[in-house]
Structures are given as structure tokens and as C-alpha cells.
């Protein structure tokens, strides 16, 4: 579970052309103030460490950042922040080191490959990109390498751009970066689709390229491929939220706290521009429906990868309707098929070919019907223990 503390909500110093938070900005739902004590009280209710989030959280004054992080380090032993990296300065770096702040930077590549993270003009955009890269260099030299989030789109992940991306990622590994998250573009408008979306073939080729690249790297890992393998090997107790049956009205993996102290959800399903208040009860209707709905109608019926994928993130659902499966279904199917073959070639049995897969799926359907979620690992373990007990 991640507590995303958003002092200024979606307010940001740049204007990424594809940002999934743009519907909230266009609706005018941008915070202009925050209350430190109310935010702290809300985090206390959540009972775990937080990561500053936005928008851009480094718009906060340094004094307030220090106050929050001092409290966070004393209370929970660590802190976090997700930032575009363009505002990081010497004072921030000193605070990161003093208050054990794990830094994540969102950036899509070098030079023009990062132009979709727009800053108002081409000159300002390239300068913002330079500052973000400089921040990564500095953080690594200070012994606190950041994690990186990269969104794949037409400006950085077409076939002609992949060699430069590979070179950049190798450079990040050389600097000391070990963790990179690859995001498929979440499409919020026809303009984004027309200008930045990759075809399904291009997106698959990009992911396949990075999977092949990882095999040649020694330290840097892409968590998407690590997660997919864990899911296929029924070892998924520590995998990313997009694979774990997220209810868009409770988003169990993301506990949002706004500047007013209000509890909210992950913003990836806020297609109407409304930051809905978090529901108190999770529902898994999406996954029950996907399992039974034929694929030609937006469901996942008879897909052998269903439990590993679960329709993926509802924020990427077909037609922007979270009830549907992800619009990138064909890409994930091909990637899971590639992984399935690799696992079989190594002499192991992936979830997709297990003789008891249907029984495992049936147990998930029972749990979801009761309003309970689980992991494949825990369900398999429980089923195995039950079988052993019956055999005694």
C-alpha cells in the first residue's frame, strides 16, 4: 500500500501532453492551499509512511517540506517523493539525505524524446529536461539514486527511437539507477491518441525491446517484467497494483491524502475530472464481469492469462470505461505468451498451463463474490494445505 500525499493536488509546473490528471485540471479541480496538520492527521489514520505526490510536490516551500519529512522520518522511519525532477536543488538534496527520502523521477528519455513532457515552449521544455537529467546525475553522485518512471509513446518508443532509449537506460544503470517502471500510455483524449499513441504492434515491440535489454543489464531492472514472471509463477505477494484487481472506487494499493486531509483514490480512473472520495468498501464486480464476459464484448472470458493480468489497470480500460479490460490487451497477451514459452523452456510450469488453473480461478471468483481479494500465491497455498489435510 502506498499513501500518496498531495499537498497541491494535481497542480504542476509543467504541462505533460498526456498526463492522466489533465481531466481534473481541465475541470478546474486544482488546489491552491494545504493544511500541514490535517495532512499529518490523515496520514496517521492510514498508519504507514507516505510519498509526496502531485502534480508536482516540490512546489511546496522548502520549510514545509522539511517539516513534513522530519515528522515522517520520526514517525515512520522513511519518506518518499515522486517528482518530475525539474525543481530539485541543493536544499532539496540535503533534505532527501537527512530525512531518508526515496526519490522517484518521472522522465521519458533524453533530449527530444522527453518533449511530450511539455513546459510551455520548446526552449523551456528542453531546459526542463536538462534540469531533470542533471538532478538524476546529482542524486546518483550523492549516493541516493532515484527510481525512474518512463511512459512509452510515439515520441520516445517507436522503432527508430529505441536504440537511443537503450543507450540512455544503460547510462542510467552506469550512474547507479536500479529500478525503472515502464508505463503504457494512458490515453485521456482523442488528441493524445492521434499525436502520441503507439500502435499495438509498436507498443509490443517496445516492451519486447526492453525485455531483451534487461537480459544484458546487470543491476537495472524493469519491474513490469519482474511482476509478470512472479504472477505466472504464483509468487505474487509483492507485485504492482495494476495486476491485483484494483477497485477504482477504493484503489486499495493507493491511499490518496489531499492537502485538506481528505482521503481519495489513485487518480488513474478519474476520467470525468472528479477526484472521488474513497469508498469504505471494496468491490470486485469488474473482475467477476470480466471473467464471464466474452472478449469480443470487452471481457476476458477463456483467457488463460486472466489471473495473471485480471484485465490490467482500470485506468487503461477500453473506451475509458473501467468495467472493460485494458485497451492494451493484445500487447499483454503477446508478452505473457512470450514469458509462458520461456518458463516452459526452462522446465517449469507457469500458471497459464497448470492443470488446476480453473480451480484456482474458481476460488478467486468465490472470494471476489464475498468482497475479498487475495493473491495467487495465497490461494494456491491454501488449496494445497486443504488437499493435504483431506489426504491425512
C-alpha positions in Angstrom: 0.0 0.0 0.0 1.2 3.5 -0.9 0.0 6.7 0.8 0.2 9.4 -1.8 0.3 12.8 0.0 -0.8 15.5 -2.5 -0.5 19.0 -0.9 -1.4 20.8 -4.1 -3.4 18.0 -5.7 -2.7 18.0 -9.4 -1.0 21.4 -9.6 2.2 21.2 -11.6 4.9 23.4 -13.0 4.9 21.7 -16.5 2.1 20.5 -18.7 2.8 17.0 -19.9 0.7 16.5 -23.0 -0.6 13.0 -22.0 -0.9 13.4 -18.2 -3.8 11.3 -16.8 -4.5 14.1 -14.4 -5.4 16.6 -17.2 -9.2 15.9 -16.9 -9.0 17.2 -13.3 -7.1 20.3 -14.4 -9.5 21.0 -17.2 -12.4 20.7 -14.8 -10.7 23.3 -12.6 -10.1 20.9 -9.7 -6.7 22.4 -8.7 -5.9 23.0 -5.1 -4.3 26.3 -4.1 -3.6 25.7 -0.4 -3.0 22.9 2.1 -3.1 22.3 5.8 0.0 20.5 7.2 -1.7 19.4 10.4 -4.7 18.0 8.6 -2.5 16.1 6.2 -0.5 14.6 9.1 -3.6 13.6 10.9 -4.9 11.8 7.7 -1.6 10.0 7.3 -1.8 8.9 10.9 -5.1 7.3 10.2 -3.5 5.4 7.3 -0.8 4.3 9.7 2.1 4.0 7.3 4.8 6.1 5.6 3.8 8.4 2.8 5.2 9.6 -0.5 4.7 13.2 -1.6 2.9 13.3 -4.9 1.3 15.7 -7.3 1.1 17.3 -9.8 4.5 18.5 -8.6 5.1 18.3 -4.9 8.3 20.3 -5.0 6.1 23.4 -5.5 5.8 23.3 -1.7 8.1 25.8 0.2 11.3 24.1 1.5 10.4 24.9 5.1 7.1 22.9 4.8 8.8 20.1 3.0 11.3 19.8 5.9 8.5 19.9 8.5 6.7 17.1 6.8 9.7 14.9 6.2 11.1 15.5 9.7 7.8 14.3 11.0 7.6 11.4 8.5 11.1 10.2 9.4 10.4 10.4 13.1 7.0 8.7 12.8 7.7 6.0 10.1 11.4 5.9 9.6 11.4 6.9 5.9 9.8 9.2 3.3 9.2 9.3 -0.4 8.5 11.6 -3.3 7.5 11.3 -6.9 8.6 14.3 -8.9 9.4 15.5 -12.5 12.8 16.4 -11.2 12.9 19.9 -12.8 12.8 21.8 -9.5 15.3 19.8 -7.4 18.0 22.0 -5.9 20.8 21.7 -3.3 18.5 22.2 -0.4 16.1 19.5 -1.6 19.0 17.1 -1.9 20.2 17.9 1.6 16.6 17.1 2.9 16.5 13.9 0.9 19.6 12.7 2.6 18.7 13.9 6.1 15.2 12.5 6.2 15.6 9.3 4.3 13.5 10.3 1.3 13.3 7.8 -1.6 13.1 9.8 -4.8 11.2 8.8 -7.9 11.6 10.8 -11.1 9.2 10.7 -14.0 11.0 11.3 -17.3 10.6 9.7 -20.7 14.1 9.8 -22.2 16.9 12.1 -23.3 16.5 15.4 -25.2 13.7 15.5 -27.7 12.5 12.0 -26.6 11.2 13.8 -23.5 9.4 16.6 -25.4 5.9 15.2 -24.6 6.6 16.4 -21.0 5.9 19.9 -22.2 6.9 23.0 -20.3 5.1 25.7 -22.4 7.6 26.1 -25.3 10.3 24.0 -26.9 13.1 26.0 -25.3 11.6 25.7 -21.8 10.8 22.0 -22.4 14.4 21.2 -23.3 15.7 23.2 -20.4 13.3 21.3 -18.0 14.6 18.1 -19.5 18.2 19.2 -18.9 17.4 20.0 -15.3 15.7 16.7 -14.7 18.7 14.8 -16.1 21.1 16.9 -14.1 19.1 16.1 -11.0 19.4 12.3 -11.7 23.2 12.7 -12.2 23.5 14.6 -8.9 21.3 12.2 -6.9 23.4 9.3 -8.1 26.6 11.0 -7.3 25.3 11.7 -3.8 24.6 8.0 -3.3 20.8 8.3 -3.4 19.9 7.1 -6.9 16.3 7.7 -7.8 13.8 5.2 -9.3 12.6 6.2 -12.7 9.1 6.1 -14.3 9.0 6.1 -18.1 5.8 6.4 -20.2 6.0 4.8 -23.6 4.6 6.8 -26.5 5.2 7.9 -30.1 7.8 10.5 -29.1 10.2 8.0 -27.4 9.3 4.4 -28.2 9.0 3.9 -32.0 11.5 1.6 -33.6 13.8 4.4 -34.6 14.0 5.8 -31.1 14.5 2.5 -29.2 18.3 2.4 -29.7 18.6 5.8 -28.1 16.4 4.7 -25.3 18.5 1.7 -24.7 21.7 3.8 -24.7 20.1 6.1 -22.2 18.9 3.3 -19.9 22.4 1.8 -20.0 23.7 5.2 -18.9 21.3 5.3 -16.1 22.5 1.9 -14.9 26.1 3.2 -15.1 25.1 6.1 -12.9 23.6 3.8 -10.3 19.9 3.6 -11.1 18.5 0.1 -10.5 14.7 0.5 -10.8 12.7 1.6 -13.8 8.9 1.4 -14.2 7.6 1.3 -17.8 4.1 2.6 -18.3 1.9 2.1 -21.4 0.4 5.4 -22.3 -2.9 6.1 -20.6 -5.0 7.9 -23.2 -7.3 10.6 -22.0 -8.4 12.2 -25.2 -8.5 11.9 -29.0 -5.7 14.5 -29.3 -3.4 12.3 -27.2 -4.4 9.2 -29.2 -3.8 10.9 -32.5 -0.5 12.5 -31.6 1.2 10.2 -29.1 -0.2 6.7 -29.1 1.7 3.8 -30.4 0.1 1.0 -32.4 -0.4 -2.2 -30.5 2.5 -3.7 -32.6 4.7 -0.8 -31.8 3.9 -1.0 -28.1 4.6 -4.7 -28.1 7.9 -4.2 -29.9 8.9 -1.5 -27.4 8.2 -3.8 -24.4 10.0 -6.7 -26.1 13.0 -4.5 -26.8 13.2 -3.6 -23.1 12.8 -7.2 -22.0 15.7 -8.1 -24.2 17.7 -5.2 -22.9 17.2 -6.3 -19.3 18.9 -9.5 -20.1 22.1 -7.6 -20.9 21.9 -5.4 -17.8 23.5 -6.3 -14.5 21.7 -4.1 -12.0 18.9 -2.1 -13.6 15.5 -3.9 -13.6 12.1 -3.2 -15.1 9.5 -4.1 -12.6 6.9 -4.9 -15.2 8.8 -8.0 -16.3 9.6 -9.0 -12.8 6.0 -8.7 -11.8 4.7 -10.7 -14.8 7.1 -13.6 -14.0 6.1 -13.6 -10.4 2.4 -13.8 -11.3 3.0 -16.6 -13.8 4.9 -18.5 -11.1 2.3 -17.9 -8.4 4.8 -15.8 -6.4 2.8 -12.6 -6.4 2.6 -11.4 -2.8 4.7 -8.3 -3.7 3.6 -7.2 -7.2 2.4 -3.8 -8.6 -1.2 -2.7 -8.2 -2.0 -2.8 -11.9 -2.1 -6.7 -11.7 -4.0 -7.0 -8.5 -7.8 -6.5 -9.1 -8.0 -2.8 -8.3 -11.4 -1.4 -7.4 -11.5 2.1 -8.9 -13.6 3.4 -6.1 -11.3 2.2 -3.3 -7.9 1.7 -5.0 -6.6 -0.4 -2.2 -2.9 0.0 -3.3 -3.1 3.8 -3.3 -4.4 5.8 -0.4 -4.6 9.4 -1.5 -4.5 12.2 1.0 -5.2 15.7 -0.3 -3.9 19.0 1.1 -7.2 19.4 3.0 -6.7 16.0 4.7 -9.5 14.4 2.5 -8.9 10.8 1.6 -9.0 10.0 -2.1 -8.1 7.3 -4.6 -5.5 6.7 -7.3 -6.2 9.3 -10.0 -5.9 7.0 -13.0 -9.6 6.3 -13.2 -10.8 10.0 -12.7 -11.9 10.3 -16.4 -14.6 12.8 -15.5 -12.1 15.1 -13.8 -13.6 14.4 -10.4 -11.4 13.3 -7.5 -13.9 11.0 -5.9 -13.9 10.4 -2.1 -12.6 7.0 -1.2 -15.3 4.4 -0.7 -15.1 2.4 2.6 -15.9 -1.0 1.0 -14.1 -2.6 -1.9 -16.0 -4.3 -4.7 -14.7 -6.7 -7.3 -17.6 -6.6 -9.8 -15.2 -5.6 -12.6 -13.3 -8.9 -12.2 -16.4 -11.1 -11.9 -17.8 -9.5 -15.0 -14.5 -9.7 -17.0 -14.2 -13.4 -16.2 -17.6 -14.2 -17.6 -17.8 -11.6 -20.5 -16.7 -12.7 -23.9 -13.6 -11.0 -25.2 -15.5 -9.5 -28.2 -17.6 -7.5 -25.7 -14.7 -6.1 -23.7 -14.2 -9.0 -21.3 -11.6 -11.7 -20.7 -13.6 -15.0 -20.9 -11.5 -18.1 -21.6 -8.2 -16.2 -21.5 -5.6 -18.4 -19.9 -3.7 -15.4 -18.7 -6.7 -13.9 -16.8 -5.5 -14.4 -13.3 -2.0 -13.1 -14.1 -3.5 -10.0 -15.8 -7.0 -9.5 -14.4 -7.8 -7.1 -17.2 -4.9 -4.9 -16.1 -5.3 -1.4 -14.7 -8.9 0.0 -15.0 -7.3 3.4 -15.9 -6.4 1.9 -19.3 -9.8 0.2 -19.9 -11.4 0.2 -23.4 -13.4 3.3 -24.2 -12.3 4.8 -20.8 -14.8 2.6 -19.1 -13.2 0.9 -16.1 -15.6 -2.1 -16.4 -13.9 -3.2 -19.6 -10.5 -4.9 -19.9 -7.4 -2.8 -20.8 -7.2 -1.5 -24.3 -3.7 -2.9 -24.4 -4.9 -6.5 -24.0 -3.3 -7.8 -27.2 0.1 -6.4 -26.1 -0.1 -8.1 -22.6 -1.3 -11.3 -24.2 1.7 -11.5 -26.5 4.1 -10.6 -23.7 2.6 -13.3 -21.4 2.8 -15.7 -24.3 6.5 -14.9 -24.7 7.0 -15.4 -21.0 5.0 -18.6 -20.9 7.3 -20.1 -23.6 10.4 -19.0 -21.7 9.1 -20.6 -18.5 8.2 -23.8 -20.2 11.5 -24.0 -22.0 13.2 -23.8 -18.6 11.3 -26.9 -17.5 8.9 -25.1 -15.2 5.1 -24.9 -15.3 3.5 -21.4 -15.5 0.1 -20.6 -14.1 -1.4 -20.5 -17.6 -0.7 -24.2 -18.2 -1.3 -25.6 -14.7 -3.8 -28.5 -14.5 -5.5 -26.8 -11.6 -5.8 -23.3 -13.2 -9.6 -23.5 -13.5 -9.9 -24.5 -9.8 -7.7 -21.5 -8.8 -9.8 -19.2 -10.9 -13.0 -20.6 -9.2 -11.6 -19.9 -5.8 -10.9 -16.3 -6.9 -14.5 -15.9 -8.1 -15.7 -17.1 -4.7 -13.5 -14.7 -2.8 -14.5 -11.7 -5.1 -18.2 -12.6 -4.7 -17.6 -12.3 -0.9 -15.9 -8.9 -1.3 -12.4 -10.4 -0.6 -9.3 -10.1 -2.7 -6.3 -12.4 -2.5 -3.0 -13.2 -4.3 -2.4 -16.3 -6.4 0.3 -17.3 -4.0 -2.0 -17.3 -1.0 -4.9 -19.1 -2.9 -2.5 -21.8 -4.1 -1.0 -22.3 -0.7 -4.4 -22.6 0.9 -5.7 -25.0 -1.7 -2.6 -27.1 -1.2 -3.0 -27.2 2.6 -6.6 -28.2 2.2 -5.7 -31.0 -0.1 -3.0 -32.2 2.3 -5.5 -32.1 5.2 -8.0 -34.2 3.3 -5.3 -36.8 2.4 -4.5 -37.4 6.1 
